[in-house]
Amino acid sequence: VNLRIPGPIPVPDDILETMSNPMINHRGPEFKEILFRVTDGLKQVFDTESDVYILTASGTGAMEAAIVNTLSPGDKALNATVGVFGERFGKIAELFGAKVTTLGFPYGTAIDPDKLREALNADPDIKAVLVTQNETSTGVTNDMEAVSRVVKGEFDKLLLVDGISSVCSIPMQTDGWGCDVVASASQKGWMLPPGLAFVSFSQRAWKAHAEATMPRYYFDMAMYRRYFEMGQPPYTPAVSLMFALDLALSKILAEGIGSVFERHASIGQMTRDGVRGLGLSIFPKEESIASNTCTAVAVPDGVDGTRLLTLMRTEHGVVLAGGQGSLSGKIFRIGHMGYTTSEDIEGVVRALSVVLPQVGFAAARARARRS
Ligand SMILES: Cc1ncc(COP(=O)(O)O)c(C=O)c1O
């Protein structure tokens, strides 16, 4: 099966195998060594000198951690959202009592830094800005450097980033761009199964933590910091996934993070070229904002998107993702983060070239050419 959803993605065999190693004492010396080594590796990938903690959770847990560790009920947050996951970030903040102003950009577009500036000028009491670096639901990557220039450079607000489908695949300068908390998750570019989430935590985030009164227990970063000093996690960790993380990071760092980013850029380009070559259009409004971890493709008029995905799966073993929320039936998505080869993408394009005529696409194009 060619699993091409935007996470989980296929995991290399040696990483899967390492998960069958016998259990070890998570409060013993062997685990301590692993914890210190992987934390050091995570910091290199996040490009930060600050803290990075490992949670046993999916990415949403890391988003919740970003909120509850830095904000208090009543705090004002600006949610600059370009899709479904951005909306989720705002919802979490609201649920825990933040006063959230939504700065929503149309699906398929990216954050406009000028609008961000306007929104921050309009309300000086805003404490934090929530941003999704790579919006997996629309296949759009925001320009974090430009966002940071406004949020940090001009207004010096707390910057909380969902980097779940970007960190380790698309450049993220956690310190360079002043990102106070960045969340990521194992089933994305990290080439791991789901189950681990990662959160970076800046000095500024720690300052906010000291004052933040949102309820938190499992995700209280103070516990992670206290136990880390002893070389331990606060709660029983996903030991098998930690073995896997250790090996994945050694592979990523051996390849070089710059090369990993380049590989994603070239696979992203290859995917976009491939679908365009079939006469399809990508969903993002501009090429420059198209994601290198997930390509969102517009379902052509008159084509039943569900049937398209069913035929891809049943006849070709290619598993793609549909659209979420209001994008259901309007787009489909091809995941190409982490362990993805050019052969994987060629397989997708080849299968699409067979299935598209079966769902009426080639016929529609021929009709359009005749008229
Ligand atoms: C950008 C983004 N944010 C949040 C999430 C949610 O992560 P999880 O499903 O691991 O909780 C995802 C996962 O698809 C994502 O891609």
PDBQT file of the ligand as one rigid body, heavy atoms in Angstrom, charges set to zero:
ROOT
HETATM    1  C1  LIG A 401      -1.108  21.463  11.140  1.00  0.00    +0.000 C 
HETATM    2  C2  LIG A 401      -1.704  20.439  12.027  1.00  0.00    +0.000 A 
HETATM    3  N1  LIG A 401      -2.154  20.809  13.230  1.00  0.00    +0.000 NA
HETATM    4  C3  LIG A 401      -2.690  19.931  14.062  1.00  0.00    +0.000 A 
HETATM    5  C4  LIG A 401      -2.841  18.603  13.734  1.00  0.00    +0.000 A 
HETATM    6  C5  LIG A 401      -3.454  17.664  14.695  1.00  0.00    +0.000 C 
HETATM    7  O1  LIG A 401      -2.528  16.725  15.107  1.00  0.00    +0.000 OA
HETATM    8  P1  LIG A 401      -2.967  15.337  15.751  1.00  0.00    +0.000 P 
HETATM    9  O2  LIG A 401      -3.946  14.709  14.810  1.00  0.00    +0.000 OA
HETATM   10  O3  LIG A 401      -1.656  14.604  15.841  1.00  0.00    +0.000 OA
HETATM   11  O4  LIG A 401      -3.559  15.630  17.076  1.00  0.00    +0.000 OA
HETATM   12  C6  LIG A 401      -2.393  18.166  12.491  1.00  0.00    +0.000 A 
HETATM   13  C7  LIG A 401      -2.557  16.750  12.110  1.00  0.00    +0.000 C 
HETATM   14  O5  LIG A 401      -2.978  16.374  11.063  1.00  0.00    +0.000 OA
HETATM   15  C8  LIG A 401      -1.816  19.106  11.617  1.00  0.00    +0.000 A 
HETATM   16  O6  LIG A 401      -1.370  18.722  10.419  1.00  0.00    +0.000 OA
ENDROOT
TORSDOF 0
